[in-house]
C-alpha cells in the first residue's frame, strides 16, 4: 500500500466523515466513507490517541472505524461514530483492557489451513471471537490442493462450527473460491482472522483479483511467517473491502457467555438438560453433559475446549470488573479533590 501524504490544509470548516483504512501509532490513514476507493489521506490523532464515542467513552480507533475529521487547518480526527460491530480481543495479560481488532465489519472469515491439519480448538476460539463481534462468521479452510480429502476434513471442521458455513479453498487452482467470492458485494466489509501461515494474504489477493498483499512461505520450523505486520483495509472485487490482520498465535477472549453458548451450542443444549442448574459437569448425578461424553455423543476434546474457553472468559470478566471498579474509584477521587479545591477557593479572603 502506497504510503499516504498529508493532505493540504482546508479551512472550510466542513467536517469529513471518513473510514479508517490503517491505524498507526500517532496517526490514522482515512478515506471518505462514501468513497472507499479514494486516495488515502493522513490525519493526526489527539495527543492521547483516544477518540470519544457518542456516549463519551474514549477508545483508541481501529481499522474500519468511522471517524469525524476536522478539516479546519491541519486535519485531525475528533470523534468516533458508534460501531455496528467490533471484533474484540483481550489484551493477553498485559492489562485488563480490550483491544478492538476491526470495527464495522459484516463478515468474519475464520481462516485455518488444511495442511498442516486444522486445529479444531483454534477454530472454536476464533468462532467465539467472531460470534461476540456481532458479525457473521464464515470458516475458510485454505490449501485444499495439498491434502487428498479436503471435503472430508471440511466436514470434520463443520461438526464443531455449528451453524457456520465452512469452505475448503485453494488459491492455487481456484477450488472453492466461488462460495467465498459470493460474499462480496458493494459496501460489505469483511475481516480475516487466523494464524500466521494460514494463507490469509494469498486469500486476500485472490479475492481482490490482484496482488495487494505480500506473501511468504513457512519458516524453517514449519510455523507461519508474520506476512502482515499491521491491520489495513483492502479494496476487493465488487465494491467490498477486507481488513487484513496480522497472524495470531494466541487470542485472549473477552468475556462473552452468549458467544460461547453459540459456538458450543451442542454443549449448551446438553447442559440445559442437567439435573442441577449449577452443574459443573464433573461428577454430579444427572449430568447430561457427562452422559453424552460417555455415550460418545459428545467428544471429550469438545468438552475440554469449552471448559478452557469458559475459564478464560470468566477470568477476563473478573479483570474487566476490577478495572471498571478502579476507574470508578479514581473518578470519585478526582471529583472529590476538585470539590475541595473549589470550596477552599471560595473560602479564601478576597484581596
C-alpha positions as a printed Julia matrix, in Angstrom:
351×3 Matrix{Float64}:
   0.0     0.0    0.0
   1.45    3.35  -1.01
   2.31    5.48   1.99
  -0.12    8.42   2.03
   0.96   12.02   2.19
  -0.5    14.71   4.39
  -3.48   16.47   2.8
  -3.32   20.17   2.01
  -4.88   22.4    4.7
  -8.56   23.08   4.04
 -10.12   25.9    6.01
 -13.75   25.46   5.04
 -14.99   24.33   8.47
 -16.77   21.3    6.95
 -16.17   18.05   8.88
 -15.42   14.93   6.85
 -16.99   11.55   7.61
 -14.15    9.14   6.94
 -13.31    5.45   7.3
 -10.07    4.38   8.96
  -8.14    2.23   6.5
  -4.99    1.97   8.59
  -4.16    2.82  12.2
  -0.53    3.6   13.04
   0.98    4.86  16.27
   0.04    8.54  16.5
  -1.65    8.75  13.1
  -4.61    7.47  11.12
  -4.98    6.86   7.41
  -8.53    7.59   6.3
 -10.62    7.81   3.14
 -14.06    9.37   2.66
 -16.65    6.94   3.97
 -18.71    7.27   0.8
 -15.71    6.6   -1.46
 -13.52    3.85  -0.01
 -11.56    3.63  -3.24
 -10.3     7.21  -2.9
  -6.65    8.04  -2.33
  -5.8     7.86   1.36
  -5.08   10.98   3.4
  -3.32   11.14   6.75
  -4.99   12.69   9.78
  -3.24   13.22  13.1
  -4.7    11.73  16.26
  -5.19   13.62  19.51
  -2.2    13.52  21.83
  -3.55   10.64  23.95
  -4.51    8.53  20.95
  -8.12    8.18  22.12
 -11.3     9.42  20.49
 -14.76    9.86  22.06
 -17.78    7.79  21.15
 -21.2     9.48  21.31
 -21.7     8.18  24.88
 -18.49    9.91  26.0
 -16.39    6.76  26.21
 -12.9     7.33  24.84
 -11.31    4.46  22.93
  -8.41    4.03  20.5
  -9.67    3.99  16.9
  -9.12    0.89  14.82
  -9.37   -0.12  11.18
 -12.95    0.06   9.96
 -13.95    2.8   12.39
 -15.91    5.74  11.01
 -14.45    9.0   12.32
 -15.26   12.66  12.06
 -12.35   14.64  10.65
 -11.96   18.34  11.28
 -10.5    19.92   8.14
 -10.03   23.38   9.62
  -6.31   23.99   9.29
  -4.35   20.8    9.96
  -6.6    17.77   9.59
  -7.34   15.77  12.72
  -9.89   13.18  13.85
 -12.24   14.44  16.55
 -14.77   11.69  17.26
 -15.85    8.12  16.52
 -19.24    7.11  15.2
 -21.0     4.21  17.01
 -19.62    0.83  15.99
 -22.14   -1.54  14.37
 -19.89   -4.49  15.12
 -16.45   -4.91  16.64
 -14.02   -7.81  16.66
 -12.57   -7.52  20.16
  -9.84   -9.49  21.86
  -8.41   -9.4   25.35
  -5.05   -7.7   25.75
  -3.41  -11.05  26.54
  -2.28  -10.46  30.11
  -0.65   -7.03  29.93
  -3.72   -5.11  31.13
  -7.43   -5.7   31.57
  -8.24   -3.54  28.58
  -9.97   -4.86  25.48
  -8.42   -4.4   22.05
 -10.63   -3.81  19.02
  -9.11   -5.61  16.04
 -11.62   -4.32  13.48
 -14.84   -2.32  13.52
 -17.98   -2.17  11.4
 -17.41   -5.48   9.63
 -20.21   -7.66   8.27
 -18.38  -10.98   7.88
 -15.55  -12.55   9.91
 -13.53  -15.02   7.84
 -12.01  -17.57  10.22
  -9.06  -18.74   8.13
  -7.45  -22.07   9.0
  -5.11  -24.26   6.95
  -5.78  -27.84   5.9
  -2.04  -28.54   5.72
  -0.89  -28.89   8.49
  -4.07  -30.43   9.87
  -6.62  -27.93  11.21
  -6.52  -27.07  14.9
 -10.14  -27.55  16.0
  -9.57  -25.78  19.3
  -8.26  -22.71  17.49
 -11.26  -22.74  15.16
 -13.57  -22.83  18.19
 -11.68  -19.94  19.81
 -11.84  -17.76  16.7
 -15.51  -18.6   16.15
 -16.23  -17.41  19.7
 -14.37  -14.19  18.86
 -16.45  -13.85  15.68
 -19.83  -14.52  17.31
 -19.07  -11.98  20.03
 -18.41   -9.31  17.37
 -21.97   -9.28  16.07
 -20.8   -10.07  12.54
 -21.43  -13.27  10.56
 -18.67  -15.9   10.9
 -17.57  -18.0    7.92
 -14.81  -20.62   8.1
 -12.37  -20.72   5.18
 -10.03  -23.73   5.06
  -7.06  -22.98   2.83
  -4.54  -25.16   0.97
  -7.15  -27.65  -0.22
  -4.81  -28.61  -3.07
  -2.29  -30.05  -0.59
  -4.5   -32.71   1.0
  -6.16  -35.81  -0.51
  -9.59  -35.34   1.09
 -10.34  -31.63   1.64
 -14.1   -32.18   1.76
 -13.79  -34.86   4.41
 -11.59  -32.58   6.53
 -14.03  -29.72   5.99
 -16.86  -31.93   7.24
 -14.88  -32.62  10.42
 -14.42  -28.88  10.99
 -18.1   -28.27  10.24
 -19.03  -30.54  13.15
 -17.5   -28.0   15.56
 -18.56  -24.94  13.54
 -22.26  -25.25  14.31
 -24.46  -23.01  12.17
 -21.47  -21.67  10.22
 -20.66  -22.1    6.53
 -17.36  -23.95   6.01
 -15.5   -23.71   2.69
 -12.39  -25.64   1.63
 -10.49  -23.5   -0.87
  -7.29  -23.38  -2.87
  -5.91  -20.15  -4.25
  -3.62  -22.24  -6.48
  -6.32  -23.89  -8.59
  -9.34  -21.79  -7.53
 -11.18  -24.62  -5.78
 -13.99  -23.36  -3.55
 -13.31  -19.67  -4.12
 -16.69  -19.1   -5.78
 -18.5   -19.58  -2.47
 -16.25  -17.05  -0.73
 -16.47  -14.56  -3.62
 -20.26  -14.78  -3.32
 -19.92  -12.94   0.0
 -18.55   -9.86  -1.77
 -20.97   -7.06  -2.52
 -20.84   -3.25  -2.57
 -20.44   -1.89   0.94
 -19.77   -5.29   2.54
 -16.81   -5.28   4.93
 -15.0    -8.48   5.89
 -12.14   -9.25   8.25
  -9.79  -12.21   8.05
  -8.53  -13.74  11.3
  -6.33  -16.77  11.68
  -2.8   -18.0   12.42
   0.35  -16.97  10.58
   0.91  -19.28   7.66
  -2.78  -19.97   7.09
  -2.67  -18.2    3.74
  -4.69  -15.1    4.65
  -2.63  -12.8    2.4
  -2.92  -15.19  -0.54
  -6.67  -15.38   0.07
  -6.91  -11.58   0.15
  -5.04  -11.36  -3.17
  -7.4   -13.93  -4.71
 -10.47  -12.04  -3.51
  -9.04   -8.72  -4.7
  -8.19  -10.14  -8.11
  -4.7    -8.68  -7.91
  -1.66   -8.78  -5.64
  -2.33   -6.35  -2.82
  -0.53   -8.22  -0.04
   2.95   -9.74   0.06
   3.08  -13.49   0.65
   5.73  -15.74   2.21
   6.04  -19.43   2.92
   6.54  -21.23   6.2
   9.62  -20.76   8.35
  12.23  -23.48   8.68
  10.49  -24.72  11.85
   7.2   -25.14  10.0
   5.48  -22.2   11.66
   3.89  -19.4    9.69
   5.62  -16.12   8.99
   4.0   -12.85  10.02
   3.49  -11.61   6.46
   1.08   -8.9    7.61
   2.52   -6.67  10.33
  -0.35   -4.21  10.65
  -4.08   -4.03  10.06
  -5.32   -2.29   6.96
  -8.46   -2.04   4.83
  -8.01   -3.59   1.38
 -10.44   -2.91  -1.52
 -11.76   -6.16  -3.01
 -13.81   -7.01  -6.06
 -17.45   -5.86  -6.43
 -17.06   -2.9   -4.07
 -16.35   -4.93  -0.92
 -13.47   -4.25   1.48
 -11.49   -6.53   3.78
  -9.47   -5.9    6.93
  -6.29   -7.95   6.75
  -4.86   -8.65  10.2
  -1.5    -9.97  11.44
  -1.47  -13.67  12.22
  -2.38  -14.62  15.77
  -0.86  -17.49  17.72
  -2.88  -16.72  20.84
  -6.11  -14.78  21.19
  -7.31  -13.72  24.63
 -11.08  -13.94  24.88
 -13.27  -11.16  26.18
 -16.0   -12.43  28.48
 -18.93  -13.36  26.26
 -21.22  -16.09  27.64
 -23.65  -15.69  24.72
 -20.85  -16.14  22.18
 -19.62  -19.27  23.98
 -23.13  -20.69  24.04
 -23.41  -20.07  20.3
 -20.05  -21.63  19.46
 -20.76  -24.59  21.75
 -24.48  -24.85  21.07
 -24.3   -28.64  21.48
 -22.75  -28.37  24.95
 -25.19  -25.63  25.97
 -28.16  -27.74  24.87
 -26.91  -30.71  26.87
 -26.19  -28.54  29.94
 -29.8   -27.34  29.88
 -30.86  -30.97  30.48
 -28.68  -31.48  33.56
 -30.5   -32.19  36.83
 -28.89  -29.22  38.58
 -28.76  -25.73  37.07
 -25.29  -25.14  38.56
 -23.91  -28.48  37.36
 -20.13  -28.35  36.82
 -20.28  -31.42  34.52
 -17.71  -33.32  36.56
 -19.32  -35.97  38.74
 -22.76  -34.59  39.61
 -25.7   -37.01  39.37
 -27.98  -36.45  36.44
 -25.34  -34.65  34.36
 -26.44  -34.79  30.72
 -23.09  -33.5   29.51
 -21.03  -36.29  31.1
 -23.6   -38.84  29.95
 -23.19  -37.6   26.36
 -19.4   -37.94  26.63
 -19.68  -41.46  27.99
 -22.07  -42.48  25.2
 -19.87  -40.96  22.5
 -22.45  -38.3   21.55
 -20.06  -35.53  22.68
 -16.29  -35.71  22.2
 -14.15  -35.34  25.32
 -11.96  -32.89  23.37
 -15.0   -30.7   22.68
 -15.93  -30.55  26.37
 -12.31  -29.78  27.34
 -12.2   -26.95  24.78
 -15.46  -25.49  26.14
 -14.13  -25.62  29.7
 -10.89  -23.91  28.74
 -12.58  -21.04  26.9
 -15.19  -20.65  29.65
 -12.4   -20.28  32.24
 -10.65  -17.66  30.09
 -13.87  -15.74  29.54
 -14.64  -15.75  33.27
 -11.11  -14.55  34.08
 -11.39  -11.73  31.54
 -14.73  -10.72  33.07
 -13.19  -10.54  36.56
 -10.32   -8.42  35.29
 -12.72   -6.1   33.48
 -14.83   -5.72  36.62
 -11.73   -4.9   38.67
 -10.62   -2.32  36.11
 -14.04   -0.67  35.99
 -14.14   -0.54  39.8
 -10.66    1.06  39.87
 -11.7     3.62  37.26
 -14.82    4.49  39.26
 -12.76    4.94  42.44
 -10.31    7.16  40.56
 -13.18    9.21  39.14
 -14.73    9.84  42.55
 -11.32   10.67  43.99
 -10.84   13.24  41.24
 -14.34   14.68  41.74
 -13.8    14.95  45.49
 -10.43   16.64  45.02
 -11.91   19.18  42.6
 -14.8    19.84  45.0
 -12.46   20.56  47.93
 -10.33   22.81  45.74
 -13.42   24.84  44.81
 -14.51   25.03  48.46
 -11.07   26.24  49.54
 -11.05   28.75  46.71
 -14.5    30.09  47.63
 -13.45   30.49  51.27
 -10.21   32.35  50.57
 -10.21   36.0   51.66
 -10.52   38.46  48.85
  -7.6    40.87  48.29
